[in-house]
Amino acid sequence: MDSIEVLNGIDAFQYIGVEVLIELVNGEQIKGELYSVDLQRNDIVVIRSVSAHGVESLYLVSAHAISGFKSLGPLNESVEDIPRVPYDALLRAKAVVEDVGEDIPFERGHEDHTRTTYHRRWSMRTKNAVVSSSEETTSRGEDNHWNDS
């Protein structure tokens, strides 16, 4: 495996969007797409991984915790080869963020620092409530597999 320093130069763009494998100092390995890297300001590497079940995960890893780095795919030859996020996806993400922001009011603290409070009320589910309306998989929680008292 190479050193993480290959991502520190001006050619770091070659690795963005490429399948990589990183090894951490504790021996753990993370495989996924190199989503973002910022070694000049924050020493953060972001790896996007998709599990076998289709679940996406983002790993934010400190560069100091990485002991090895290996590219598993072909490198980008130019900046134009870097995968782009479609504009429609950005608009959908912006709408989601704006909706979330409506539930989080900002308050001024006594030292004039901005802090947030989250005031969403979550309804409590009653014990033994029907969680599936499907006829063959109706579960009322009698086994207490999710309702621990």
Contacts in CASP RR format, 6 or more apart in sequence:
PFRMAT RR
TARGET T0000
AUTHOR 0000-0000-0000
METHOD contacts of the structure
MODEL  1
MDSIEVLNGIDAFQYIGVEVLIELVNGEQIKGELYSVDLQRNDIVVIRSV
SAHGVESLYLVSAHAISGFKSLGPLNESVEDIPRVPYDALLRAKAVVEDV
GEDIPFERGHEDHTRTTYHRRWSMRTKNAVVSSSEETTSRGEDNHWNDS
1 21 0 8 1.000
1 23 0 8 1.000
1 67 0 8 1.000
1 68 0 8 1.000
1 69 0 8 1.000
1 70 0 8 1.000
2 68 0 8 1.000
2 69 0 8 1.000
2 70 0 8 1.000
2 71 0 8 1.000
3 68 0 8 1.000
3 69 0 8 1.000
4 22 0 8 1.000
4 39 0 8 1.000
4 45 0 8 1.000
4 63 0 8 1.000
4 66 0 8 1.000
4 68 0 8 1.000
4 69 0 8 1.000
6 12 0 8 1.000
6 15 0 8 1.000
6 69 0 8 1.000
7 15 0 8 1.000
7 34 0 8 1.000
7 37 0 8 1.000
7 39 0 8 1.000
7 45 0 8 1.000
7 63 0 8 1.000
7 69 0 8 1.000
8 39 0 8 1.000
8 40 0 8 1.000
12 37 0 8 1.000
12 39 0 8 1.000
13 76 0 8 1.000
13 79 0 8 1.000
13 82 0 8 1.000
14 75 0 8 1.000
14 76 0 8 1.000
14 77 0 8 1.000
15 34 0 8 1.000
15 37 0 8 1.000
15 71 0 8 1.000
15 75 0 8 1.000
15 76 0 8 1.000
16 34 0 8 1.000
16 35 0 8 1.000
16 36 0 8 1.000
16 37 0 8 1.000
16 76 0 8 1.000
16 82 0 8 1.000
16 83 0 8 1.000
17 33 0 8 1.000
17 34 0 8 1.000
17 35 0 8 1.000
17 76 0 8 1.000
17 82 0 8 1.000
17 83 0 8 1.000
18 33 0 8 1.000
18 34 0 8 1.000
18 71 0 8 1.000
18 72 0 8 1.000
18 73 0 8 1.000
18 74 0 8 1.000
18 75 0 8 1.000
18 76 0 8 1.000
19 31 0 8 1.000
19 32 0 8 1.000
19 33 0 8 1.000
19 71 0 8 1.000
19 72 0 8 1.000
19 73 0 8 1.000
20 31 0 8 1.000
20 32 0 8 1.000
20 33 0 8 1.000
20 34 0 8 1.000
20 47 0 8 1.000
20 69 0 8 1.000
20 70 0 8 1.000
20 71 0 8 1.000
20 72 0 8 1.000
21 29 0 8 1.000
21 30 0 8 1.000
21 31 0 8 1.000
21 32 0 8 1.000
21 69 0 8 1.000
21 70 0 8 1.000
21 72 0 8 1.000
22 29 0 8 1.000
22 30 0 8 1.000
22 45 0 8 1.000
22 47 0 8 1.000
22 61 0 8 1.000
22 66 0 8 1.000
22 68 0 8 1.000
22 69 0 8 1.000
22 70 0 8 1.000
23 29 0 8 1.000
23 66 0 8 1.000
23 67 0 8 1.000
23 68 0 8 1.000
23 69 0 8 1.000
24 30 0 8 1.000
24 61 0 8 1.000
24 65 0 8 1.000
24 66 0 8 1.000
24 67 0 8 1.000
25 65 0 8 1.000
25 66 0 8 1.000
25 67 0 8 1.000
26 65 0 8 1.000
27 67 0 8 1.000
30 47 0 8 1.000
30 49 0 8 1.000
30 59 0 8 1.000
30 61 0 8 1.000
31 47 0 8 1.000
31 49 0 8 1.000
31 72 0 8 1.000
32 47 0 8 1.000
32 48 0 8 1.000
32 49 0 8 1.000
32 50 0 8 1.000
33 47 0 8 1.000
33 48 0 8 1.000
33 49 0 8 1.000
34 45 0 8 1.000
34 46 0 8 1.000
34 47 0 8 1.000
35 46 0 8 1.000
35 47 0 8 1.000
35 48 0 8 1.000
35 58 0 8 1.000
36 44 0 8 1.000
36 45 0 8 1.000
36 46 0 8 1.000
37 44 0 8 1.000
37 45 0 8 1.000
37 46 0 8 1.000
38 44 0 8 1.000
39 45 0 8 1.000
39 63 0 8 1.000
43 62 0 8 1.000
43 63 0 8 1.000
43 64 0 8 1.000
44 60 0 8 1.000
44 61 0 8 1.000
44 62 0 8 1.000
44 63 0 8 1.000
45 60 0 8 1.000
45 61 0 8 1.000
45 62 0 8 1.000
45 63 0 8 1.000
45 66 0 8 1.000
46 58 0 8 1.000
46 59 0 8 1.000
46 60 0 8 1.000
46 61 0 8 1.000
47 58 0 8 1.000
47 59 0 8 1.000
47 61 0 8 1.000
48 56 0 8 1.000
48 57 0 8 1.000
48 58 0 8 1.000
48 59 0 8 1.000
49 56 0 8 1.000
49 57 0 8 1.000
49 58 0 8 1.000
49 59 0 8 1.000
50 56 0 8 1.000
50 57 0 8 1.000
51 57 0 8 1.000
76 82 0 8 1.000
103 118 0 8 1.000
103 119 0 8 1.000
103 120 0 8 1.000
104 116 0 8 1.000
104 117 0 8 1.000
104 118 0 8 1.000
104 119 0 8 1.000
105 116 0 8 1.000
105 117 0 8 1.000
105 119 0 8 1.000
106 114 0 8 1.000
106 115 0 8 1.000
106 116 0 8 1.000
107 114 0 8 1.000
107 115 0 8 1.000
107 116 0 8 1.000
107 117 0 8 1.000
108 114 0 8 1.000
108 115 0 8 1.000
109 115 0 8 1.000
127 141 0 8 1.000
127 147 0 8 1.000
127 149 0 8 1.000
128 140 0 8 1.000
128 141 0 8 1.000
128 142 0 8 1.000
128 147 0 8 1.000
129 140 0 8 1.000
130 138 0 8 1.000
130 139 0 8 1.000
130 140 0 8 1.000
131 139 0 8 1.000
131 140 0 8 1.000
131 141 0 8 1.000
132 138 0 8 1.000
132 139 0 8 1.000
141 147 0 8 1.000
END
